[in-house]
Amino acid sequence: MSIQRAFVALAGATVLSTSGTRLSAIAIPWLVLTTTGSPVLTGLAGFAEMAPYVVAKALGGPLIDRIGARRIAVWCDSLSMIAVALVPLLYWAGLLSIWVLLPAVALIGVLRAPSDAAKQALVPTVAALGKLPLERVTGVMGASDRLAGTLGAAAAGGLIALLGPAPALLANAMAFLLSALVVGIGIPARQAPAQMRDLSTTYRTELAEGWSVLRRDPVLRALVVMIAITNLFDQAYATVLLPVWVRTSGLDVTWVGIFLAAFSGASIIGAGIAAVLGERMPRLAVYTIGFLFAGPMPMAIFAMDAAVPVLVAVLMVSGFAAGFLNPILGAILFERIPAAMVGRVIALFGALAWALMPFGGLYAGLLVDNFGIAIALGTTGLLYLFATLAPVAVPSFRQMRRKPLVAA
């Protein structure tokens, strides 16, 4: 029962924190776009959150291994609740200018990063407790993440339309608080201890050891470079290109939520299938096809200004394919990382994979300002397509074969 409780708690905390984050990912850009009318400032708000997020995630890994993933997740989610709640409070006080919002979202990024890495670092602990295949656990976690994206996107559209973008962030704050409670209650401390380590090592040494593991593995190197590039374009799409397309098409903010929910909702099915069949699926083929559908296809269809029903249908097909990606990626990571260094390597991998994301909004804002939304979407989709062909061209990707878990 305790094993099942830990598994359910981790999945539930992922749904709560990620759905709240997805809500804020819609609310904050929409707030900036509607108050300033500037795609560049909208991109700058995304940069202000993502740049600190990447740095905090990279530096927080050794702390996860030292203090314990469970404790870091509880602490950071609790503090994130306070940080997010500051935005609506400043709004009601009449103090929320763009220059006040930027440091506020930077604080959110700093606190959210270690929590995200800590929850991911708990995955092999839960898998080992339940003696479950990694694909099964990462598949369920992937489905939880996609479910959170669906709920967060759907809730965002309605709440922003009803309350306004700043007050709607109170739902995000509440989600972080509930996530902290679920992890604290559902995953007992004795079930998620920090891994045994050499107490004589310094923080700097531990950080360097994590970097060394990542640098020496050709598969991890290839994955992190490709994902960093695709994340740049995903961020450009989510924070600027999609909201601008919706606004210039004469639609209201609820359609941002509907489009994102259509994608995420269909991806739940893909992640669920991956959880059941992941062990028997050809990783490289599924990975490559999943990325081809996940990124270039939605951007191409928006660039063509297709009818809304067509857009929703394409997003659902794309989301279904994208649902297979995270279970595969998660299994590969945990197979290749020594148990004692899961926290720092996962955090470094995540930070590097997100390293270009702070520039996604700025890139998109400048592109839209200079060339218009259709060209911005078409160009980004084409560049995304080139990135997704990397597994075909780079030999390192062909080493995605399964291997026994790395010893601690």
Secondary structure, 3 states (H helix, E strand, C coil): CHHHHHHHHHHHHHHHHHHHHHHHHHHHHHHHHHHHCCHHHHHHHHHHHHHHHHHHHHHHHHHHHHHCHHHHHHHHHHHHHHHHHHHHHHHHCCCCCHHHHHHHHHHHHHHHHHHHHHHHHCHHHHHHHHCCCHHHHHHHHHHHHHHHHHHHHHHHHHHHHHHCCCCCHHHHHHHHHHHHHHHHHHCCHHHCCCCCCCCCCCHHHHHHHHHHHHHHCHHHHHHHHHHHHHHHHHHHHHHHHHHHHHHHCCCCCHHHHHHHHHHHHHHHHHHHHHHHHHHHCCHHHHHHHHHHHHCHHHHHHHHCCCCHHHHHHHHHHHHHHHCCHHHHHHHHHHHHCCHHHHHHHHHHHHHHHCCCCHHHHHHHHHHHHHHCHHHHHHHHHHHHHHHHCHHHHCHHHHHCCCCCCCCC
